[in-house]
Amino acid sequence: MDNITASEIAGLGVGTLLLCATFAAPKVDALIAASQRSSLRMCKKCGDLRMIACSKCRGVGLIREGATFGLTFVDDLYESFGAENSKARSIACPSCQAKGHFCCPDCSKSSLV
């Protein structure tokens, strides 16, 4: 630790900043989208689509079981290169009953009134 240069410390700082920005990007995007929807007088959650994607299956309707270390993109990449005997298998999402979406709770409340 005695031989760390200023450029190495700066590189570590920039790398940390980029990593934090990567993790914060979806939250910032959701915040900007919600503010744009409210300025257009649309539903803040669904944008007047009346459907919200399932957070468990991400709108697909299927969940991968047995994924490598919980990383489904590793198994997807492995299968795209021709591996047919992957350990991961797809099952129907129990949260949304394999639909991939739910009715928007805000829109359904306003339509009942």
Stockholm file with secondary structure:
# STOCKHOLM 1.0

chainA/1-113         MDNITASEIAGLGVGTLLLCATFAAPKVDALIAASQRSSLRMCKKCGDLRMIACSKCRGVGLIREGATFGLTFVDDLYESFGAENSKARSIACPSCQAKGHFCCPDCSKSSLV
#=GR chainA/1-113 SS CTTCCHHHHHHHHHHHHHHHHHHHHHHHHHHHHHHHHHHTTCCTTTTTSSEEECTTTTTSSEEEESCGGGCHHHHHHHHHTTCCCCSCEEEECTTTTTSSEEECHHHHHHHHC
#=GC SS_cons         CTTCCHHHHHHHHHHHHHHHHHHHHHHHHHHHHHHHHHHTTCCTTTTTSSEEECTTTTTSSEEEESCGGGCHHHHHHHHHTTCCCCSCEEEECTTTTTSSEEECHHHHHHHHC
//
